[in-house]
């Protein structure tokens, strides 16, 4: 009878917060590329997708808030080079 061992990933390797912490540690110390690659390969690929999508959402929110700030300043009197009323 042949037994198969199923490789399971620990649940922590699917959490973006732990991925961020590992990235901080890898950045703070000088590890060789194979060691870094090994650590990154332990994580579920969906974790990286979540992080990338969150950053894209943050960038879109930042851009929309900048545009709304610009539009609100353009509506105020005395902006765009015009004199302000005393």
Phi and psi restraints in degrees (value plus and minus 20) as a CYANA .aco file:
   2 UNK   PHI    -124.7   -84.7
   2 UNK   PSI     109.8   149.8
   3 UNK   PHI    -123.2   -83.2
   3 UNK   PSI     119.7   159.7
   4 UNK   PHI    -130.5   -90.5
   4 UNK   PSI     116.4   156.4
   5 UNK   PHI    -120.5   -80.5
   5 UNK   PSI     103.7   143.7
   6 UNK   PHI    -109.5   -69.5
   6 UNK   PSI     110.1   150.1
   7 UNK   PHI    -102.2   -62.2
   7 UNK   PSI     104.8   144.8
   8 UNK   PHI    -137.9   -97.9
   8 UNK   PSI     126.0   166.0
   9 UNK   PHI    -114.9   -74.9
   9 UNK   PSI     122.0   162.0
  10 UNK   PHI     -85.1   -45.1
  10 UNK   PSI     128.1   168.1
  11 UNK   PHI     -81.3   -41.3
  11 UNK   PSI     -45.7    -5.7
  12 UNK   PHI     -85.1   -45.1
  12 UNK   PSI     -43.3    -3.3
  13 UNK   PHI    -101.3   -61.3
  13 UNK   PSI      -9.1    30.9
  14 UNK   PHI    -139.1   -99.1
  14 UNK   PSI      -7.1    32.9
  15 UNK   PHI    -126.9   -86.9
  15 UNK   PSI     105.3   145.3
  16 UNK   PHI     -80.5   -40.5
  16 UNK   PSI     -52.5   -12.5
  17 UNK   PHI     -83.9   -43.9
  17 UNK   PSI     -59.7   -19.7
  18 UNK   PHI     -90.7   -50.7
  18 UNK   PSI     -56.9   -16.9
  19 UNK   PHI     -80.2   -40.2
  19 UNK   PSI     -64.0   -24.0
  20 UNK   PHI     -80.6   -40.6
  20 UNK   PSI     -62.7   -22.7
  21 UNK   PHI     -84.0   -44.0
  21 UNK   PSI     -63.4   -23.4
  22 UNK   PHI     -82.3   -42.3
  22 UNK   PSI     -61.0   -21.0
  23 UNK   PHI     -83.2   -43.2
  23 UNK   PSI     -58.7   -18.7
  24 UNK   PHI     -82.8   -42.8
  24 UNK   PSI     -62.5   -22.5
  25 UNK   PHI     -86.1   -46.1
  25 UNK   PSI     -64.3   -24.3
  26 UNK   PHI     -83.4   -43.4
  26 UNK   PSI     -55.0   -15.0
  27 UNK   PHI     -93.5   -53.5
  27 UNK   PSI     -55.0   -15.0
  28 UNK   PHI     -95.6   -55.6
  28 UNK   PSI     -43.2    -3.2
  29 UNK   PHI    -140.2  -100.2
  29 UNK   PSI     142.0   182.0
  30 UNK   PHI    -119.2   -79.2
  30 UNK   PSI      73.9   113.9
  31 UNK   PHI    -120.6   -80.6
  31 UNK   PSI     131.0   171.0
  32 UNK   PHI     -92.0   -52.0
  32 UNK   PSI     135.7   175.7
  33 UNK   PHI     -74.9   -34.9
  33 UNK   PSI     -64.5   -24.5
  34 UNK   PHI     -80.0   -40.0
  34 UNK   PSI     -55.8   -15.8
  35 UNK   PHI     -88.3   -48.3
  35 UNK   PSI     -61.0   -21.0
  36 UNK   PHI     -84.5   -44.5
  36 UNK   PSI     -64.2   -24.2
  37 UNK   PHI     -81.3   -41.3
  37 UNK   PSI     -61.8   -21.8
  38 UNK   PHI     -79.6   -39.6
  38 UNK   PSI     -66.7   -26.7
  39 UNK   PHI     -83.3   -43.3
  39 UNK   PSI     -63.5   -23.5
  40 UNK   PHI     -88.2   -48.2
  40 UNK   PSI     -53.5   -13.5
  41 UNK   PHI     -90.5   -50.5
  41 UNK   PSI     -37.8     2.2
  42 UNK   PHI     -90.0   -50.0
  42 UNK   PSI     -46.1    -6.1
  43 UNK   PHI    -101.1   -61.1
  43 UNK   PSI     128.4   168.4
  44 UNK   PHI     -86.4   -46.4
  44 UNK   PSI     118.8   158.8
  45 UNK   PHI     -84.4   -44.4
  45 UNK   PSI     -44.8    -4.8
  46 UNK   PHI     -86.8   -46.8
  46 UNK   PSI     -44.4    -4.4
  47 UNK   PHI     -83.3   -43.3
  47 UNK   PSI     -66.5   -26.5
  48 UNK   PHI     -84.2   -44.2
  48 UNK   PSI     -59.6   -19.6
  49 UNK   PHI     -81.1   -41.1
  49 UNK   PSI     -61.9   -21.9
  50 UNK   PHI     -81.9   -41.9
  50 UNK   PSI     -64.0   -24.0
  51 UNK   PHI     -84.8   -44.8
  51 UNK   PSI     -64.2   -24.2
  52 UNK   PHI     -84.2   -44.2
  52 UNK   PSI     -63.5   -23.5
  53 UNK   PHI     -86.0   -46.0
  53 UNK   PSI     -58.0   -18.0
  54 UNK   PHI     -83.3   -43.3
  54 UNK   PSI     -61.6   -21.6
  55 UNK   PHI     -86.2   -46.2
  55 UNK   PSI     -57.5   -17.5
  56 UNK   PHI     -84.9   -44.9
  56 UNK   PSI     -61.3   -21.3
  57 UNK   PHI     -83.5   -43.5
  57 UNK   PSI     -61.3   -21.3
  58 UNK   PHI     -82.9   -42.9
  58 UNK   PSI     -61.6   -21.6
  59 UNK   PHI     -83.7   -43.7
  59 UNK   PSI     -61.5   -21.5
  60 UNK   PHI     -85.8   -45.8
  60 UNK   PSI     -59.8   -19.8
  61 UNK   PHI     -85.3   -45.3
  61 UNK   PSI     -60.7   -20.7
  62 UNK   PHI     -82.4   -42.4
  62 UNK   PSI     -63.9   -23.9
  63 UNK   PHI     -84.5   -44.5
  63 UNK   PSI     -62.1   -22.1
  64 UNK   PHI     -88.6   -48.6
  64 UNK   PSI     -54.9   -14.9
  65 UNK   PHI     -90.1   -50.1
  65 UNK   PSI     -54.7   -14.7
  66 UNK   PHI     -86.0   -46.0
  66 UNK   PSI     -63.3   -23.3
  67 UNK   PHI     -83.7   -43.7
  67 UNK   PSI     -60.9   -20.9
  68 UNK   PHI     -87.6   -47.6
  68 UNK   PSI     -55.2   -15.2
  69 UNK   PHI     -84.2   -44.2
  69 UNK   PSI     -62.1   -22.1
  70 UNK   PHI     -84.9   -44.9
  70 UNK   PSI     -63.6   -23.6
  71 UNK   PHI     -85.8   -45.8
  71 UNK   PSI     -59.4   -19.4
  72 UNK   PHI     -89.9   -49.9
  72 UNK   PSI     -53.6   -13.6
  73 UNK   PHI     -90.9   -50.9
  73 UNK   PSI     -54.9   -14.9
  74 UNK   PHI     -87.2   -47.2
  74 UNK   PSI     -47.4    -7.4
  75 UNK   PHI    -101.5   -61.5
  75 UNK   PSI     -39.8     0.2
  76 UNK   PHI     -95.3   -55.3
  76 UNK   PSI     122.0   162.0
  77 UNK   PHI     -88.6   -48.6
  77 UNK   PSI     127.1   167.1
  78 UNK   PHI      66.3   106.3
  78 UNK   PSI     -14.5    25.5
  79 UNK   PHI    -120.5   -80.5
  79 UNK   PSI     156.7   196.7
  80 UNK   PHI      38.8    78.8
  80 UNK   PSI      16.6    56.6
  81 UNK   PHI      67.3   107.3
  81 UNK   PSI     -26.5    13.5
  82 UNK   PHI    -101.1   -61.1
  82 UNK   PSI     134.6   174.6
  83 UNK   PHI     -91.9   -51.9
  83 UNK   PSI     127.1   167.1
  84 UNK   PHI    -108.2   -68.2
  84 UNK   PSI     124.0   164.0
  85 UNK   PHI     -94.6   -54.6
  85 UNK   PSI     117.6   157.6
